[in-house]
Amino acid sequence: MKNSKYIRKYHSFLRFKQDFQRYSLKKARSYEVVFHWLRSKMNRKQFLILSGILVGIAAGLAGVGLKMLVHYIHYVITYKVHFSTQVIFYALFPFLGIVLTTLTVSWFFKGESRKGIPAILYEVAQNSSLVPSVKMYSQIIQSAITIGFGGSAGLESPIAVTGAAIGSNYARTYLLGYKERTLLLAAGATAGIAAAFNAPIAGVMFAFEILLTGVVFSDFIPLILAAVCGSLLSKIILQEDVLFHFESRHPFNYHNVPYYLVLGILCGFYARYFVVVSQKIEYLFHKLSWSKLQKAILGGIVVSLLCVLLPPLFGEGYLSVKSLANGDIGGIMQHTLLRFMPLKGWIILLFTGCICLVKVFSTAFTIHSGGNGGNFAPSLFAGSFLGYFFAMICTQLGITDVPVVNLVIVGMAGVMSGVLYAPLTAIFLIAESSSGYDLFIPLMIVSTSSYLIGKWFSQISPDLKELADAGKIFTNEHDKNILSILKVEDLIEKDVQEIDIHSSLRQLVELVKYGKRNIVAVVNQHHVLEGIITMEDLRPVMFNHNLYDTVTVMDLMKEVPAAIQLEDSTVSVLQKLDEVNAWDLPVIKEGRLIGFISKSDILNRYRQLLHEYSDLDN
C-alpha cells in the first residue's frame, strides 16, 4: 500500500513537471502555472470540484453579462418611444438585428454555421468535447445583437453554448481527458442555464437530459457546484429573486386535474406544430440558393412585419408573459392594432390564438435566416399564451373556476417539454423560476403528457434526428455512441495485395507467397475493383502446378459481396459485414479500390474506446 502511495505521488510529480515545462515554453500565464501546481497536489475528484466552481463562476458571469447587455440594448432602443413611431420602430430594429448579426458572423467569425445545442452535442460525440475557443464570446456577441434589437428568440441556448465552450477550453488548458472535458463542458452549460433562470436544479437537469445523453457519469458534484455558482451570481448581480413572480397564482386543487390533462394534450400537439414548422422554414433557407446576406434580409423583413402586426413577438417576450399571468391582457394589447377594439372574450381569443400560431414563424425566421438564439424563451412564451388561450376558451364556455394563472405557468412547462424533449428540465425550471413548487403535480401532468405525445410522433427530438440518424451525436444506445466515434477513413488498411484480373495462377501464387493477407483484391488496368480472392478460394488449386499457366485470376475470383463507401458510418459498416457474413470488405471511391476494413480491427478499436470512455476513476 505504501509503495502504491509513493508511486502515485511520483507519477503526479512527473505529470506536473511535464505540464510545467510545456507551459513554460509557451510562456504560460502565472495563474495557469498555479493551477497546474494545484492539479499535481490534488487527486482527480478534488481538482474536478475546484474546476466545477471555477467554470461555474466564469460561465455564470458570461450568462449574467449577456442578459445585462441585451437589457441595456433594449433600454437604449426603446427609451421613450411614442406609439406614433412604434410602427417604424418594430419594422426597423428586428431587421437590423438579423442583418447585423449575419454581417458580424461573416466578417469576424469566418461564417461559422454551427450554433445552438445540436452544435455542442456534435462536439461531444465527434470532436472529443473540444469546443472551438471562439464560441466563448462569439455567441454572446451574436445573440446580443439579434435579441437586443428585437429578434424573436431566446438567450438561453447561446448562454449554454458559451458556458460549454468555457468548460471545454478550461479542460483543454489543463490537459484533462475526454471524460473530465465532457463533464466540465456540461458544468459550464449548467451554470449558464442556472444563471439565465436563477434555477440551479433545472440547470443540472438540462445537463443530464440533453447534453450528457448517452454519456455515463458518476461525478455529478462539479455540475451541482457549477449550477450553484451560476445561480448565486445571477441573484447577487441582477438582484432577481425569481424570473416569473406571479402574485395571483392559485393553490393546487385536485379538482382542476382535468384542466391540466387537456392542457397537456394541447401542449403536446402544439409543440409538434412548433418543431415541424421550424424544420420546414430551416429547410426553406437551406434550399435557397441565395447569399447569407440575402437570406438575412428576407428573414429580417418577415420578423419585422410580424412584430409590427403583433408587437409581443418582439424580443424574448418575458415581459408579456409576466403581464399575461398577472391579468394585464389589456396592457399587452395596447400597442397592437386591436387596441381600439373593446376588450371582449372573442377578441382576446383571436389575439392570443394568433400569437400562438405565429410565434414559431417569427422564431424560425429569426434563427434560420442568420440570427442567433434558441428555443427556450420562445417555447416558454408560446406555452404561456397557449395556457391563457385555453383558460379563455373555458371561460367563454361558462366555466367560472378556471385557474388561469396556473394554466399559464404549467403551459410554459408543457410546450418547452414537447419542443426540447426535456420534461424534467421543464418541470424544475418553471418550479424554480416562478416559486411554483406547490404546482409540482400539475407541472408533471402537463409536461409528461406533452413529452409523451412528442415521443409518439418521433422517438428523438426532431431538432436532433438528422444528426442522430447520421450517427453524429450520442443517443441512449451506448454501443452505437462509441462506434460513431470511429471514422471509416481511420479504419482502412491500405497495405493490401492487388492483382490484375488477367494474371495467371502462377502470378497469384507468387504474390501470396510473400504476402501477409488472407484476401487479394482483383483490379483491372484502371484500378477498378472487379472481385476478390480469399485463401479458401486459392487453397484447392495452389498446389497443382499443372494449373499454374492454364487457370487465370478471372477464373478464381468471386464477386464482392458488399462494398464500403467513405461516407458510410462505422455502424453501417458493421451491419454490412454481418449481413454478408464477412470479416473483410473493400472500401471503394468511384469504383476504385482504396483498401479493406476488417471486422476484427473494428472490434479491437471498439474495446480500446470502451476502456478509454468508461467511467473509471483515474
Buried (B, 14 or more C-beta within 10 A) or exposed (E): EEEEEEEEEEEBEEBBEEBBEEBEEEEBEEEBBEBBEBBBEBEBEEBBBBBBBBBBBBBBBBBBBBBEBBBEBBEEBBEEEEEEEBBEBBBBBBBBBBBBBBBBBBEEBEEBEEBBBBBBBBBBBBEBBBBBBBBBBBBBBBBBBBBBBBBBBBBBBBBBBBBBBBBBBBBBBBBBBBBBBBBBBBBBBBBBBBBBBBBBBBBBBBBBBBBBBBBEBEBBBBBBBBBBBBBBBBBEBBEBEBBBBBEEBBEBEEEBEEBBBBBBBBBBBBBBBBBBBBBEBBEBBEEEEEEBEBBBBBBBBBBBBBBBBBBBBBBBBBBBBBBBBBBEBEEBBEBBEBEEEEEEEEBBBBBBBBBBBBBBBBBBBBBBBBBBBBBBBBBBBBBBBBBBBBBBBBBEEEEEEBBBBBBBBBBBBBBBBBBBBBBBBBBBBBBBBBBBEBBBEBBBBBBBBBBBBBBEBBEBBBBBBEBBEEBBBBBEBBEBBBBBBBEBEEBBBEEBBEBBBEBBBBBBBBBBEEBEBBBBBBBEEEEEBBBBBBEEBBEEBBEEEEBBEEBBBEEBBEEBBBBBEEEBBBBBBBEBBEEEEBBBBBBBEEEEBBBBBBBEBBEEBBEEBEEEBEEEEE
